[in-house]
Amino acid sequence: MRTPRKKKLRITKVEGAVRQIDAAIAAFEDGRFDVVVTLTGAAEGMLPQGEKSIFSRLVEKGPKDKAERTKWIGEINHARNWLKHQSGVGGPLGLMDTF
């Protein structure tokens, strides 16, 4: 069993986001894609908005046809929201089908 830390962790928002991204990379390499989606979404929300968001970049790289694009955006949102909220569509989530 781990011994609790007695020191406080003092970090900036950017440092916190970087720690989450580092953990997300490790999770990706481990195949824990649910953890990747959760941590990268949290990190993105902590960073300054100077650059386009990961979501915006995914949408840009997605299908150009309006109907297919709408479906693509729905799939991206579904995975993020399924992992983030208790309410909504239940059942198992196939992350590799989405990303």
BELUR-V632946 format. One line per field, one symbol per residue. ss: DSSP state (~ for helix, > for strand, _ for the rest). phi: phi as a letter, one per 40 degrees, with the letter a starting at -180 (. if undefined). A space follows every 50 residues. Layout:
ss->???
phi->???
This chain:
ss->____________~~~~~~~~~~~~~~~~~~__~~~~~~~~~~~~~~____ ___~~~~~~~~____~~~~~~~~~~~~~~~~~~~__________~~~~_
phi->.ccccbcccbbccccccccccdccccccccgccccdcccccccccccdcc bcccdccccdccdccdcccccdcccccdccccccbcchccgcbcccccb
